[in-house]
Amino acid sequence: MSKISKHTTTLRRGGGSSKRTPRMPNPGAVYDFALRCAIRACLEQTTNEQSQLNVPNGGRKESHRHSVHLSNMGEKLGNLADRITTLDLKNDKKITRPFAQGLMKRLDNIRHGKDTSKSEYSDKRFQTIAKVVRDHVKQYRSTGESVNDIVIFFLSTSEAELKKMDPNPAVWFKDLDRYVARFAELLLIVLKEDAPQSATPELIESLNRSIMPTKQPTQPKKKQVFDNLLDTLENFPMVQTVQQLFHISLQDHRQKLRELQHVCTEANFLIDLKKCINAVHTNLSFPGRREDFSSQLAYDNWQKREVKQLQELMKTTMLLNPNLSIANSGEQEFSSSLLSSRRGSENNNRRSSYYGDDPLRNESGYTYIPNDPRLYFRTLMSMCIDLDTQISTDSERAKTGVLSAASDELLRECWKTWRLSDPFRSVLYLELVTKAIDSQILEIEYARDAMRSLDKSLRENDIVNWTINDRETLVRVYEGLNETCLTILTECFSEYWLVKPEFIHEIVAILEKMYENPAYLEDHPRPLEPFHLLEETVAGAAVSRWRYLEKTILDPQKDDMSNLMAMADKLCTELVKVAKRFKKPLSGVLHVPGVVMARQMPFFILEMDNWAFLPETKNAPIEITFELYNKVLTLKRLYDQYGPAQKSALFKVESWFLLHVRRWLLSTYNATPEWVMNAIEQDEFKPINETTLNSSSNVDLFTIFHQSVDFISNLQWPNSLQECRFNTALSKVIGIALQQYTNELEWLIRNDIYPNTTIGGSGGEISGTFFDRAKHQLIGGRHHGHRSADEVPPDFQTRTCVLINNIEASRIKLDRLYQTMDVDDIAQEMREHPPVTPQEKLTDQNQNYLYSIKIVRAENLPPLDNNGLSDPYVVLEIDGKPITRTRTMYETLNPRWDQTFDIWLTEETVDVLALVYDEDVIGANEECGGVWFKLSPAYFDDYQTHELVLNLHPQGTLYLRIDMEGEKDDIQYWFAKAFRTLKRTENDAAGLIVDRMGQYFRACLNRKTLDKLLGRDRSFFSSFSRHSKHVDPTLQDCEDALIPIIDYLERNLKILNDNLSETNMQLVVIRIWREILITLEGVLLPPLSEQLSDWKPLDDYEFHVVYKWLELLKILFNGGEDSDAVALDKLENSHYYALLSINAAYNLETEQLMDGYHASLKTQTQRGGRKADRSKSVYHSKNTVRKRNNKPKESVNMRKSVSIDLPNSDTILRILRMRTGKKVKEFLHTEFEKRNHPQPVMNARKDGLPPPPLPPHDSTATVEQTIPLR
């Protein structure tokens, strides 16, 4: 032993800190010791197989499997159970955790079909038994279960499973025998490989003796034994791998096996293990000493682990070879092995080895371990890598790594036998793979496999416990791998647009893994510095790429716009691809998209600047320009996201494309009239479907609006304030388009209702020939007042209803567009950032303003002609000079002119006098009334249309619409203006419908109809008749008198109801009902005037008929018996009850009426001019409905049931006009004088100030009143 120690002290086996490079070993010596390890592996496997019972397979006979031969199956089963349950396991302890985990894992592989090495493992019954036993082990592994208990449970489980197939044991006993043999074999494998610390000699021996009885072997001849062993060695895969690796001929290889088979014994292996243990305890250089480690703790940990592993190997070897004893045969075996070696040397002393010197002469004294295991292992692994890279394809290596399975198995056997550390093996593998990558033999992805092996070693062995040599080698290998990876990255980034991101990320992952290692960081505290050099590589490649694109894309033969489009398109495609490939900075340092854009974008921006200042750019095609804009915007987003923040202002999108956005807005503005006219011309004005009652022009127009809004929105303009200005300009386009669209629809509605005459028109122009205009100027609308009951007006058209629906639909869609565009937010931002002007402009003292005054209509004018009507026209005067005049509307007290006049005025406030005259053919025209109002920029500087409702003196109301030409740079202004225009037109259209129906109502419901119904002829000769015949008409007679108007109403209300929208229908039907109430009131009372009327009060019969008409028409509007039309609460409104209230005052004495007038006037003054609402106090609706079923004669007393509350003051004056006497005449004159010359308190509105501006979306201003109803 002292001799061996002397030799081992002079060896270097990876220990120490010397930097001397050892001499490369003789390949023959490497071959020799690699072959020894392969022989030992073969012997170990052979011994393992021989130690187990030969399970029946192939051609083996049944008599050699088991020694149980009983007369019946019951005795066989009992005997087998006895053998298992009576195992001589006095020290049988409970199973350990490694044993349980190893057994469970192997049973799992069997039951899932992963392990099919034995034929029984493929048997479904055996797999089922394996599952049950596995679950049992898992459940009871911590409850003191022993190996004996597991064997017994396996036997009972197997018996139960086999009985399921056939209850007769004779059928399945042989299967049970095989199952028990395989399970015992499995237990032995678990004890050897997974839990060697649990493999006691007693347990191994008991299992072999009780479960697998050994057969009586025959003693072969010694020569036969050696020949069989030699054949076994030659056919062993690892031995063949060694021959192939070193390119040894079969003859030489066989000769070497003959030489080594006497040396490579299990006894010599035990001696090597014992020597290693002694070397560890005596601090020899191999396998390691204290100087090899950086700390005592690291050395102690290694020593403890190494001794434990060596002892376990010795224990396992002895368990597999029970007859082997180091104490008895160790020295003898060792001596005999040396003797055999000498004999082999003497026999071949004149013949050199295949590789030169005789490798059998090992100076170390170890049988299996060479002089320098590290150097030998390096040579062996290098040769394995060279061989595998030559004979293995790339696809095979991709699956298994660089090393083949055979090479890996050989290396593992040598590494384990030569007592090398796992860190050394992992670092060496990475080093050799890196060299192969540098030599372009392997690809970089194989470094990842080597890194995984190294990571596993780092996890299992803390780097602080590594040897100093292994740690230094690791740093050196990492440095080489780092240089290799950086070189590859440099090559890749020189063509960054072609590289695959997975490849880059794989290399970066390898680098990041290295940079995490504390040993590497200790020598390289700033490992990421080389990435800055890579940034320069990427930057240079980006510039080169731009130059290439510039040469290949920018064509001098093409215009600048086309070249820019092509370049922008190419850059977008390429940069988007780069951004997707490298979303995050590599190692948090190198951001490839940012570096590329930082170099390329300034070149592109320079090209854009040059294009933007070209003269022809101002007239570039808008569509192509915005295609370029979208690409530039994409580049800007990429640059904002990935480029340097301090250079983001380089993208001057606003200066490049602001001109073109304004061009688009201007072209849109200019195209608006054509859009509107095309939409109207292509419209048939039919409902789109049953639920959508508007027509296609409305849909087409708003589709254009939404497309324009979407265009601005999709621009995603970088400057939000400028985008607000774009939307404001677009709102002007929308407002003007809707103004034009509304005017055209209004003209079509008027033409449908009054097809032969154009009532409206700017400046009072009349359509038609010169003769038509002259005729209209002469007679005006006189023919409208002469319609008789027999002359039924034409029914309304469906087209008219669709036109009105279009206006309502436009208003609704405009409101939705208001919400879609976020108008309020835009207006708020515009107000927060008002436009900055360099210098305030001086106000022009002589600046003129254009006012547009539309004289709409008048109501409740005094009757100045003998027929109880007037022929009114309006004159506007300034400073006593007439400036305009409307046409004359004949025979009406409620005229509608709808004429517009334009007036230019200065900025000063001007008082305008509006005078309404009654035109007389003979004599001077009489004044119907007048009123003052003011025109001033201070009142109309919002540029909206103002509704003025002016009270004429002495009576009547004049409706004007005034606006001052101009506009505001405010999006809410344009939306409000458009909304008001639509709402006014909607109301005007309803008014036109009511006006035309009202003419027929007055032709059917008048005093002539009453006389005809009562049989009273009011002709010239009837005044000389003395007979006065009173007829009390029945309800049917009253209804028959209404047949023309009822038929007319039923037809037209159906047309309106079927074609108008619900909202418009409600508006129109209520106004029609008001017109009927006005007409019935006109039958009861003369118009308001200070002159006495020649009308006589109606008698009771006539009065009764009027109220019957009222109730019949109310029933008609309510829907008859079904009451499914207009609700009663809508019909029985304040105007309805005001008409009923006439009953209370109709037959009062004159004095009572005068007193009632003063009381009513006083009450009205106390209420601020508001009329009383009698809807709750005059006549309840239930009484009205109930009266319809009473007898006619009882209805004469109906007026007595009405409340004594008197009507309003105007109604009383109209009743007084039918009285006679001087007192009445003077009373009327006095009261009208008071109206013409009101007291100062009452003259508060004489200045005629217009009402304050209406809020957005407000409706037309109205004056609340009860009588007159209109």
Stockholm file with secondary structure:
# STOCKHOLM 1.0

chainA/1-1270         MSKISKHTTTLRRGGGSSKRTPRMPNPGAVYDFALRCAIRACLEQTTNEQSQLNVPNGGRKESHRHSVHLSNMGEKLGNLADRITTLDLKNDKKITRPFAQGLMKRLDNIRHGKDTSKSEYSDKRFQTIAKVVRDHVKQYRSTGESVNDIVIFFLSTSEAELKKMDPNPAVWFKDLDRYVARFAELLLIVLKEDAPQSATPELIESLNRSIMPTKQPTQPKKKQVFDNLLDTLENFPMVQTVQQLFHISLQDHRQKLRELQHVCTEANFLIDLKKCINAVHTNLSFPGRREDFSSQLAYDNWQKREVKQLQELMKTTMLLNPNLSIANSGEQEFSSSLLSSRRGSENNNRRSSYYGDDPLRNESGYTYIPNDPRLYFRTLMSMCIDLDTQISTDSERAKTGVLSAASDELLRECWKTWRLSDPFRSVLYLELVTKAIDSQILEIEYARDAMRSLDKSLRENDIVNWTINDRETLVRVYEGLNETCLTILTECFSEYWLVKPEFIHEIVAILEKMYENPAYLEDHPRPLEPFHLLEETVAGAAVSRWRYLEKTILDPQKDDMSNLMAMADKLCTELVKVAKRFKKPLSGVLHVPGVVMARQMPFFILEMDNWAFLPETKNAPIEITFELYNKVLTLKRLYDQYGPAQKSALFKVESWFLLHVRRWLLSTYNATPEWVMNAIEQDEFKPINETTLNSSSNVDLFTIFHQSVDFISNLQWPNSLQECRFNTALSKVIGIALQQYTNELEWLIRNDIYPNTTIGGSGGEISGTFFDRAKHQLIGGRHHGHRSADEVPPDFQTRTCVLINNIEASRIKLDRLYQTMDVDDIAQEMREHPPVTPQEKLTDQNQNYLYSIKIVRAENLPPLDNNGLSDPYVVLEIDGKPITRTRTMYETLNPRWDQTFDIWLTEETVDVLALVYDEDVIGANEECGGVWFKLSPAYFDDYQTHELVLNLHPQGTLYLRIDMEGEKDDIQYWFAKAFRTLKRTENDAAGLIVDRMGQYFRACLNRKTLDKLLGRDRSFFSSFSRHSKHVDPTLQDCEDALIPIIDYLERNLKILNDNLSETNMQLVVIRIWREILITLEGVLLPPLSEQLSDWKPLDDYEFHVVYKWLELLKILFNGGEDSDAVALDKLENSHYYALLSINAAYNLETEQLMDGYHASLKTQTQRGGRKADRSKSVYHSKNTVRKRNNKPKESVNMRKSVSIDLPNSDTILRILRMRTGKKVKEFLHTEFEKRNHPQPVMNARKDGLPPPPLPPHDSTATVEQTIPLR
#=GR chainA/1-1270 SS CHHHHHHHTTCCSSCSCCCCCCCCCCHHHHHHHHHHHHHHHHHHHHHHHHTSCCCCCTTCCGGGTCCCCCSSHHHHHHHHHHHHHTCCCTTCCBCCHHHHHHHHHHHHHHHTTCCCSSGGGGCHHHHHHHHHHHHHHHHHTTTTCBHHHHHHHHHHHHHHHHHHHCSCHHHHHHHHHHHHHHHHHHHHHHHHHTCGGGCCHHHHHHIIIIISCCCCCCCCCHHHHHHHHHHHHHHCHHHHHHHHHHTCCHHHHHHHHHHHTTTCCHHHHHHHHHHHHHHHHTTCTTTCCGGGBSSHHHHHHHHHHHHHHHHHHHHHHHHHCTTCCHHHHHHHHHHHHHHHHHHHHHHTTTSCBTTBSCTTCCTTCCSSCCSSHHHHHHHHHHHHHHHHHHHSCHHHHHHHCSSCHHHHHHHHHHHHHTTCCHHHHHHHHHHHHHHHHHTTSSCTHHHHHHHHHHHHHHHHSCGGGSBHHHHHHHHHHHHHHHHHHHHHHHHHHTTTTTSCHHHHHHHHHHHHHHHTCHHHHHHCSCTTTHHHHHHHHHHHHHHHHHHHHHHHHCCTTSCHHHHHHHHHHHHHHHHHHHHHHTCSCBTTTBCHHHHHHHHHHHHHHHHHHHHHTSGGGGGCCHHHHHHHHHHHHHHHHHHHHHSCGGGGGGCCHHHHHHHHHHHHHHHHHHHHHHHHHHHHHTCCCCCSSSSCCSCHHHHHHHHHHHHHHHHHHHHCCSCHHHHHHHHHHHHHHHHHHHHHHHHHHHHHHHHHHSTTCCCCCBTTCCCSCHHHHHHHHHHTTGGGGGCCTTSCCCCCCHHHHHHHHHHHHHHHHHHHHHHHTTHHHHHHHHHHSCCCCSSCCCCCTTCEEEEEEEEEEEESCCCCSTTSCCCEEEEEEETTEEEEECCCCCSCSSCEEEEEEEEEEESSCEEEEEEEEECCSSSCCEEEEEEEEEECHHHHTTCCCEEEEEECEESCEEEEEEEESCCCSCHHHHHHHHHHHHHHHHHHHHHHHHHHHHHHHHHHSSHHHHHHHHTCCCSTGGGGCCCCCCCCCCHHHHHHHTHHHHHHHHHHHHHHHHHSCHHHHHHHHHHHHHHHHHHHHHHHSCCCCSSCCSCCCCCHHHHHHHHHHHHHHHHHHHTTTSCCSSCHHHHSSHHHHHHHHHHHHTTCCHHHHHHHHHHHHHHHHHTTTCCCCCTTTTCCHHHHHHHTTSCGGGGGGGGGGSCSCCCCHHHHHHHHTTSCSHHHHHHHHHHHHHHHSCCGGGGTTTTCCCCCCCCTTCCCCCCCCSSSCC
#=GC SS_cons          CHHHHHHHTTCCSSCSCCCCCCCCCCHHHHHHHHHHHHHHHHHHHHHHHHTSCCCCCTTCCGGGTCCCCCSSHHHHHHHHHHHHHTCCCTTCCBCCHHHHHHHHHHHHHHHTTCCCSSGGGGCHHHHHHHHHHHHHHHHHTTTTCBHHHHHHHHHHHHHHHHHHHCSCHHHHHHHHHHHHHHHHHHHHHHHHHTCGGGCCHHHHHHIIIIISCCCCCCCCCHHHHHHHHHHHHHHCHHHHHHHHHHTCCHHHHHHHHHHHTTTCCHHHHHHHHHHHHHHHHTTCTTTCCGGGBSSHHHHHHHHHHHHHHHHHHHHHHHHHCTTCCHHHHHHHHHHHHHHHHHHHHHHTTTSCBTTBSCTTCCTTCCSSCCSSHHHHHHHHHHHHHHHHHHHSCHHHHHHHCSSCHHHHHHHHHHHHHTTCCHHHHHHHHHHHHHHHHHTTSSCTHHHHHHHHHHHHHHHHSCGGGSBHHHHHHHHHHHHHHHHHHHHHHHHHHTTTTTSCHHHHHHHHHHHHHHHTCHHHHHHCSCTTTHHHHHHHHHHHHHHHHHHHHHHHHCCTTSCHHHHHHHHHHHHHHHHHHHHHHTCSCBTTTBCHHHHHHHHHHHHHHHHHHHHHTSGGGGGCCHHHHHHHHHHHHHHHHHHHHHSCGGGGGGCCHHHHHHHHHHHHHHHHHHHHHHHHHHHHHTCCCCCSSSSCCSCHHHHHHHHHHHHHHHHHHHHCCSCHHHHHHHHHHHHHHHHHHHHHHHHHHHHHHHHHHSTTCCCCCBTTCCCSCHHHHHHHHHHTTGGGGGCCTTSCCCCCCHHHHHHHHHHHHHHHHHHHHHHHTTHHHHHHHHHHSCCCCSSCCCCCTTCEEEEEEEEEEEESCCCCSTTSCCCEEEEEEETTEEEEECCCCCSCSSCEEEEEEEEEEESSCEEEEEEEEECCSSSCCEEEEEEEEEECHHHHTTCCCEEEEEECEESCEEEEEEEESCCCSCHHHHHHHHHHHHHHHHHHHHHHHHHHHHHHHHHHSSHHHHHHHHTCCCSTGGGGCCCCCCCCCCHHHHHHHTHHHHHHHHHHHHHHHHHSCHHHHHHHHHHHHHHHHHHHHHHHSCCCCSSCCSCCCCCHHHHHHHHHHHHHHHHHHHTTTSCCSSCHHHHSSHHHHHHHHHHHHTTCCHHHHHHHHHHHHHHHHHTTTCCCCCTTTTCCHHHHHHHTTSCGGGGGGGGGGSCSCCCCHHHHHHHHTTSCSHHHHHHHHHHHHHHHSCCGGGGTTTTCCCCCCCCTTCCCCCCCCSSSCC
//
